[in-house]
Amino acid sequence: MMVLITKIRKQSKKILQPIALALIKINVSANTITFVGLILSFLYLAIMYFLKDIIIGLILLALSAFMDAIDGEVARLSNKAGSKGSFLDSSLDRIEDINYISGLFSLGFTPLLIGLLIGVSVTISYLRAKAESLGIKMEGRGIIERGERIMFLVILLLLYLLSFTISYYFFLIFLILSIITVIQRFIAVYSSLP
């Protein structure tokens, strides 16, 4: 799965760069794109909660995730990547992650397990941030990083359209892999410390 995500990321650069350059030409900043991604994540959550419209929800989720992919590219290509933008992006990404998973509340998934998945998801990101603040590289460590989590959510929603039962078992796999990732990252960071 991680090899597939890595290949997708490399290929996506070819698509993202022309779009990022076009946005730079019309003076759209990376921070603006970051905020648009956040707004789309709230719209996704509202659609999922109030309307339970999975198709529109999937479109909004994909657009929000796309904003997250393009904002960094715009920052890099415009030579405006900096600590403020990085902080803003990573902070709002956590809110988006919570919104994405919270969209499952209205679909009949167990609230306790959804809450656990939210906590585990945020912990995965926290472990990476803490590790990197200690000078330990965490990118690519663990089974399920943010890109994989978003893909799992998309697949989960698609499966829900076919069968709640199948999507529920897929949800459990998603949760288990996320817990394993927390353990992997914790061990990787702890064993790297003097």
C-alpha positions as semicolon CSV with decimal commas, in nm:
position;residue;x (nm);y (nm);z (nm)
1;M;0,000;0,000;0,000
2;M;0,277;0,244;0,096
3;V;0,465;0,170;-0,229
4;L;0,146;0,251;-0,421
5;I;0,101;0,580;-0,231
6;T;0,466;0,675;-0,295
7;K;0,419;0,612;-0,669
8;I;0,098;0,813;-0,670
9;R;0,272;1,103;-0,493
10;K;0,555;1,105;-0,749
11;Q;0,311;1,096;-1,041
12;S;0,086;1,359;-0,882
13;K;0,370;1,615;-0,896
14;K;0,336;1,614;-1,276
15;I;-0,032;1,706;-1,241
16;L;0,002;1,943;-0,945
17;Q;0,285;2,160;-1,078
18;P;0,098;2,311;-1,377
19;I;-0,209;2,375;-1,158
20;A;0,010;2,533;-0,887
21;L;0,183;2,755;-1,144
22;A;-0,154;2,867;-1,281
23;L;-0,271;2,956;-0,929
24;I;0,052;3,149;-0,864
25;K;-0,005;3,349;-1,185
26;I;-0,342;3,469;-1,056
27;N;-0,192;3,548;-0,713
28;V;-0,363;3,274;-0,512
29;S;-0,152;3,212;-0,202
30;A;-0,080;2,877;-0,041
31;N;-0,249;2,994;0,280
32;T;-0,567;3,080;0,090
33;I;-0,571;2,730;-0,058
34;T;-0,516;2,584;0,291
35;F;-0,820;2,773;0,423
36;V;-1,031;2,663;0,124
37;G;-0,941;2,302;0,209
38;L;-1,055;2,360;0,567
39;I;-1,385;2,514;0,456
40;L;-1,446;2,221;0,219
41;S;-1,386;1,978;0,506
42;F;-1,656;2,155;0,711
43;L;-1,893;2,145;0,412
44;Y;-1,821;1,771;0,379
45;L;-1,903;1,723;0,747
46;A;-2,227;1,922;0,716
47;I;-2,338;1,729;0,407
48;M;-2,259;1,395;0,573
49;Y;-2,429;1,486;0,899
50;F;-2,741;1,665;0,777
51;L;-2,803;1,512;0,433
52;K;-2,614;1,180;0,453
53;D;-2,531;1,232;0,084
54;I;-2,224;1,017;0,034
55;I;-2,165;1,113;-0,330
56;I;-2,151;1,488;-0,255
57;G;-1,955;1,405;0,061
58;L;-1,698;1,211;-0,142
59;I;-1,662;1,499;-0,388
60;L;-1,607;1,750;-0,105
61;L;-1,363;1,516;0,070
62;A;-1,165;1,475;-0,254
63;L;-1,160;1,851;-0,318
64;S;-1,051;1,924;0,039
65;A;-0,772;1,665;0,014
66;F;-0,670;1,812;-0,322
67;M;-0,637;2,158;-0,163
68;D;-0,403;2,003;0,090
69;A;-0,193;1,854;-0,188
70;I;-0,177;2,175;-0,392
71;D;-0,108;2,427;-0,113
72;G;0,240;2,292;-0,044
73;E;0,321;2,288;-0,413
74;V;0,212;2,652;-0,448
75;A;0,425;2,748;-0,146
76;R;0,731;2,569;-0,288
77;L;0,700;2,696;-0,645
78;S;0,636;3,055;-0,535
79;N;0,936;3,040;-0,297
80;K;0,708;3,133;-0,008
81;A;0,736;2,813;0,192
82;G;0,804;2,910;0,549
83;S;0,748;2,821;0,910
84;K;0,419;3,015;0,940
85;G;0,265;2,844;0,639
86;S;0,392;2,506;0,754
87;F;0,244;2,558;1,100
88;L;-0,088;2,675;0,956
89;D;-0,106;2,383;0,713
90;S;-0,024;2,110;0,964
91;S;-0,257;2,259;1,228
92;L;-0,554;2,286;0,991
93;D;-0,480;1,938;0,855
94;R;-0,559;1,799;1,201
95;I;-0,896;1,977;1,204
96;E;-0,965;1,840;0,855
97;D;-0,874;1,487;0,968
98;I;-1,121;1,517;1,257
99;N;-1,391;1,645;1,018
100;Y;-1,328;1,366;0,767
101;I;-1,364;1,090;1,026
102;S;-1,650;1,266;1,209
103;G;-1,852;1,240;0,889
104;L;-1,900;0,872;0,976
105;F;-2,107;0,950;1,287
106;S;-2,434;0,981;1,096
107;L;-2,384;0,658;0,901
108;G;-2,432;0,411;1,186
109;F;-2,073;0,338;1,281
110;T;-2,009;0,287;1,653
111;P;-1,941;0,629;1,811
112;L;-1,681;0,485;2,050
113;L;-1,484;0,336;1,760
114;I;-1,512;0,658;1,558
115;G;-1,382;0,853;1,859
116;L;-1,097;0,605;1,894
117;L;-1,010;0,639;1,523
118;I;-1,005;1,019;1,556
119;G;-0,775;0,994;1,859
120;V;-0,544;0,745;1,692
121;S;-0,533;0,951;1,371
122;V;-0,433;1,265;1,559
123;T;-0,176;1,065;1,759
124;I;-0,013;0,938;1,437
125;S;0,035;1,297;1,324
126;Y;0,149;1,410;1,670
127;L;0,416;1,138;1,685
128;R;0,555;1,253;1,353
129;A;0,556;1,619;1,459
130;K;0,720;1,541;1,794
131;A;0,977;1,313;1,632
132;E;1,069;1,575;1,374
133;S;1,102;1,838;1,648
134;L;1,360;1,601;1,802
135;G;1,540;1,567;1,469
136;I;1,404;1,219;1,385
137;K;1,265;1,168;1,034
138;M;0,923;1,001;1,042
139;E;0,794;1,038;0,687
140;G;0,722;0,694;0,545
141;R;0,729;0,529;0,889
142;G;0,424;0,321;0,975
143;I;0,162;0,141;0,772
144;I;-0,093;0,419;0,733
145;E;0,009;0,783;0,693
146;R;-0,227;1,072;0,616
147;G;-0,254;0,998;0,244
148;E;-0,344;0,638;0,317
149;R;-0,599;0,744;0,581
150;I;-0,776;0,966;0,329
151;M;-0,774;0,684;0,072
152;F;-0,915;0,446;0,334
153;L;-1,197;0,693;0,406
154;V;-1,280;0,726;0,036
155;I;-1,287;0,347;-0,005
156;L;-1,490;0,313;0,315
157;L;-1,756;0,553;0,186
158;L;-1,766;0,379;-0,152
159;L;-1,810;0,043;0,022
160;Y;-2,088;0,193;0,233
161;L;-2,282;0,258;-0,088
162;L;-2,267;-0,117;-0,154
163;S;-2,305;-0,262;0,195
164;F;-2,291;-0,126;0,548
165;T;-2,159;-0,460;0,677
166;I;-1,866;-0,467;0,434
167;S;-1,786;-0,103;0,508
168;Y;-1,799;-0,174;0,883
169;Y;-1,542;-0,455;0,855
170;F;-1,329;-0,226;0,640
171;F;-1,362;0,041;0,912
172;L;-1,229;-0,211;1,167
173;I;-0,930;-0,289;0,943
174;F;-0,870;0,086;0,907
175;L;-0,877;0,128;1,286
176;I;-0,646;-0,170;1,350
177;L;-0,391;-0,050;1,092
178;S;-0,402;0,298;1,246
179;I;-0,335;0,156;1,594
180;I;-0,046;-0,049;1,454
181;T;0,095;0,271;1,299
182;V;0,087;0,446;1,639
183;I;0,278;0,153;1,790
184;Q;0,528;0,148;1,501
185;R;0,596;0,520;1,527
186;F;0,619;0,516;1,905
187;I;0,878;0,235;1,894
188;A;1,068;0,403;1,608
189;V;1,092;0,735;1,794
190;Y;1,166;0,587;2,136
191;S;1,437;0,356;2,003
192;S;1,600;0,650;1,819
193;L;1,638;0,856;2,136
194;P;1,963;0,841;2,340
